[in-house]
Amino acid sequence: MKHSEVLVLKNEIVSVTGLTGFNTKIAIRRNITRMETAIKPLTEEEKEISEGIKEYRDEYNEINKKLSEGKLKVRIVGKQRIEEYDVPDAKREQQKNEIAALDLKHKEAIATYETKIKAFQKYLQETDSSFKPIMIKMSQIEEFDQAISQENLNALWPLIIDDLDKVEEEVEETETKEEETK
């Protein structure tokens, strides 16, 4: 599993709720812990890359805060809640000019950041992660979590192994033995 896949899986699996199976819950918790351990160096590297552009981002936010007079608006992107300053249309041209000047001032830092972040994203997509998943047996989910939502199932799918054939064979074997003893 590539680093990028582990990051996506972690973001999806932390949103899984409503499951009742104890073993399933334990497997999910242990997988999250393993994922956090595997991605911790990546998170630290991303922070280090972002430090080079921190001054630019701070000044960018100050421009927007000043022009919006501190008014915030909330956007939802996917499952993420994003707060940003609400700059009125009357001040958009001023915002555009100030940000253009800021971009020029930090041109070198922005170029360095973009180069590093592209290399980092390529690394995430091409390099295998150290994450070793704890698989969840489909029979465990069937037994305890009959009402699992499609969203939860989609999030857990990479961690599920199909052992239902084996369970069905065991049930058939037990039924056959019971019939033979009669």
N, C-alpha and C positions, 0 to 999 in steps of 0.2 A: 504494500500500500504506500503510495506516494505521500509526501508531507502535505500537499494541498488537499488530498482526500481525507487525511486525518483531521485537518482543520475543519473541513466541511462537516464531517461526521460528528465531531465534538459539538459544533454549533447546533446540529440537528438533534443529537441525542440528549442534550441538556434540557430540551423542551418537552421531552417525553413525560407525560403525567398520567395518572389514573390507573396504573397497572397494579394488580393485587398480588401477583405471584412473588413470593419471597425470594426465590432463587433468581428470578428475572431481575428484580430490583437490585439484588447483590451484584449480579453480572454487569448491570448498567453502571452502578456506582464504581465498581472496580475498573471497568473500561474507561470511565471518565478520568479516574485517577491516573491510569496508565497513559491516557492521551495527554493529560496535563504535564506529566513527566516528559513525554516525548516532545511536546511542543514548547516547553519552557525555554530551551536555548533559542528557538526561532523567535519567540516573543521578545527575548532580550536583544537579539540581533536587529529586529525591526525597530525597537526603541532606539537603539544606537544609530541606525540609519536616519531615523526621524529627528534625532537631536541636531543634526546638521541644518535642519530647516525650521527649527523651533522659533528662532527670532522672526523669521518671515511670517510664520503662522500667527504669532502673537501680534505683530503689527497689522496683519490682515484682519484679525478679529477686532482690533482696536478701531480700525477704519469703519468696519461694519457696525460696531457698537455705537460709535460717535454719530454716524449718519442715521441710525435707526432710533436714536435717543433711548437705547436700552430695551426696546420692544423686541420680544422673542416670538417666533412662530414655530410650531411643531410639525414635522413631516414624518410619515412612517414609510420607511423603505424596507420592503420585505417584512422582517419581524423586528427591525431595529427602529427605535424612536430617535429622531434627530432634531435637536433644537438649534435654530439659527436665528440671527438677527434679521428683523423684518424692515428692510430699507424701503421707504416710500418711493413711488415712481418718480416723484419730483426730484429726488436726490440720486437717481440711478446714474445719470451722466457724471456727476461728481464722484460717485463710487467707482465708476469705470476708469476715470482719469487717475484717481488716487491709487487704485490697484495696479494700473499700468505703470505708474511711477515706482511703486513698490516692487513690481516684477523686475523692472530694470535695475533697481538698487540691489536686488538679491539674485540677479541673473545667474551668477556662478554657483551659488548654493542650490538653486533650483535645478540647474543642469546636472550637478553632482548627485543630488537626491534622485532625480529621474533615472540616471544611469544605474545607481546602486539598487533602486527598487525594482527595476526591470531585471537585473541580474538575480536579485533575491527571489522574485516571482518565478523566474525560469528554474532556479534551484528547487523551489517548492514543488514545481510540477514534474521535475525530472528525477528527483532524488528520493530513494526509498526511506521511509521512516523506520525508526527503531520500535514503533508501536506494535505490540503483539496482542491481538484481541482475544478476549475471553468470549467464546462463542456461546450462544443461547440456543438451546434445543427447541425446535418448533413444538414438540410435544409439551414442553413446559408452558409455553405461551397458550397453547390450546387448552391445557388443563386448568390454568388459573385465570387467564385473561381473555375470556370468551368475547368480551365486548371491546376488544382493542380497536382503536380508531385507525382509519387508513393512514392518517398523518403519522401516528406513532409507529405503525407497521413500516411505513416508508423510511422513517428515521432509523429503525432498528434493523432493517433488512440486511445490511452488510455484515451484521453480527449473528444472523440466524442460520443455523444448519438444519437441514431437513432430516429428521430422524423418525418421521411419521410412518414410513414404510416398515421400519424395524418394530415400532410400537404395534402396528396392525398385524405384523407377523406373530408377535408375542401373544396378542389377543387371540388370534386364530389357533395358535399352538395350545393355549390354555383351554379354549373351547373344545378342541379335539381331544385333549387329555381327559376333560370332564366327561365327554361323551363315551370315551373308551372305558372309564371306570364305572359307568352305569350298567 
